[in-house]
Amino acid sequence: MTLLRSLSGSLIIMAVLAVAAAVPSFAQTAPQIEPFSLPVRPVVLTQDIIKRFLYSFAPVGAQMKEEAAGNAVLSPEATARLNKKAAEYGFKDFNDWGETTRTIMVTYHWVTNPEPREEVEKAIASIPSMPNLTDKQKAEMIDGLKSGLATVEKARPSAENLAIVKKHVSSIKPLYKQWTSL
């Protein structure tokens, strides 16, 4: 059951968010970097990008929370402040920083969970023996896991991105934990 919850907490959420509205327009909604969301356009990572990301995560994240606090809609001034904060760390704007964040976090997940198919197959095998679920619920869970796996497998990061993130696993780990608890 723990394995199933773990997979539900990553594969399915990731898949659902991947098909949801990808990048909100900051003129319409407050910014959010959704946990387990897939990047719209994965960034080609470099050592420099990783370094800038690591230094920027706390201050840009704090600015994001400050600007979004109590605001369903951001003013152009708030958007400009977010863009300026991201630019201080060499990102084009806040959207660029967000895509970089999603690319790094999803790549980190792949580095630390390289065999999602194996995990999903184990979870699927355990579902029929769950007495507290109806047959319909079991079938829905199995279909959801299969669908989530297909989406996640299509989002496999490039070998180059995996190699770069692998070098920084210990530095990214605490940020990943923050990202997944948003």
N, C-alpha and C positions, 0 to 999 in steps of 0.2 A: 504494500500500500504506500509506503514511503517513496519507493521508486516511482510509482504512478503519480503521486503528488508532485514529485520533483520534475517529472516530464511535463505534467500539466502546467506547472509553473514556469516552464521555459518554452517548450516546443509549441504548445497550443496558443499561449499568450502571444508568442512571437508571430505565429501564423495569423492569428486574428488581427493583430496590430498591423501586420504587413499589408493586409488588404483594406484596412481602414484608411481614412484620409491621411495621406502620408505626411505632408508638411503644412501645418496651419499657416494661414496668412496672418502675420502679426498685426495687421491693421484690423483684423476681425477678432482674433482670440489671443489670450495671453499665452506666452511661450511655454512649451512643455517638451521635455525630452523623455518620451515615454519609455519605461523599462521594457526590454525585450522587443522593441520595435526595430524593424530592419531599415537600413538606409535606402533612400530612394535611388540615389546614385552613389554606390560605394566609392570611397576615396582611395586612391593609390597611396598607400602609406610609405613614409620614409622615416629615417631616424629623426630628422628635424621635426616632422609633423608630430611624431610621438612625444618628443621632448616638449614642444610647444603645448601639446594637449595636456601633458602631465602638470606643467606649470599653470595652465589656465583653468583646469577643472574647478578648483575651489573658488577663485574669484569670479569667473564667468557664471558658475552655478549660483553663487551668492547674489550676483546682480540680477540673474534671471528670477530668483525667488523674490527679491525686493521689488522688481518691476511688476511681477505677476500677483503679488500679495493683494488680495481683495479686488483685483481687476480682471473682469472677464474680457475686457477689450483694452488693448494697449494704445496709448496715444502715440502719435508720430515721434514725440520727444522721447518717450520711453523706448521705443524701437531704436531710435538713434543712439541712445545710451547703451543699449545692448550691443548694437553693431560696433560702437566705439570700443567697448570693453573687449569684445572678441578680436577686434583689429589690433588692440594693444599686444596681443600674443601672435600676431602674424596671420590671422584668419581674415578672409575677405569681408565677412560679416557674421552675424549670429547664425544665419542659416548654414553657412560653411562650417562653423564650429559644431553645430548640431549634427550635420552629416558626418563629420569627422568623429564625433562622439559615438554615434550609432555604428559606424564602420569599425571602430576600435573595440567597442563592447561586444558586438556580434562576433568579431574575429576572436576576441578573448574567449568567448563562450565555446567557439569551435576548438580552440587550442586546448581548453580544459575538458571538453566533452567531444572528442574526435569521432566517436562512433554512435551517432544518434539512432541509426537504424537498429543496432543491437539493443540499445536501451528501450526503444519503442517496442520491439518484438517481445522483449521480456515483460513489459507492461501489458501488452495485448494478451499475452499468454496467461497473465494473472487475472484478467477481468472476468472470465467465465466462472471462476470459483468465488466471486464476491457475492455472498448471500443477500446483502442488503440492497441490491440493485435489481430492477426488473430486467427482463430480456431486452426491452426497448432501450432502456438506459445503457445497458451493456453494449448494444449495437451502436448506439450514438457515441459512446466513449471510444469504441474501436474505430469508427469512421472518423471521429475527430482527431485521434492520434495519427491515423494514416494520412489524413489531409494535412495536418500540421507537419508531419515528417516530410511530405512531398514539398511543401513550401520552404521548409528549412534547408532541405538538400539542394534546392535550386539556389539558395542564398549562400552556398559554400564560398568562403572567401578565397581569393587567389593564393597560390603557394607563396608568393612574395609577401603578401600581407600577413599570412600565417607565420612566416619566418621572422618578420620584424616584431610582431606582437609577442611571439614566443620569447624573444630576448628581454622583454619587459614585463613578463607575467607577474613578478612579485610587486612591481610598482603599480600595475594596473589593478591587481586584485582588490585592494581596499576601495578603489573608485568603482569597480564593478559591483561590489557589495552595496555601495551607496546607490548606484544606478538602479539596481534590481529592487531596492526598497523604496523607491520614489512613490 
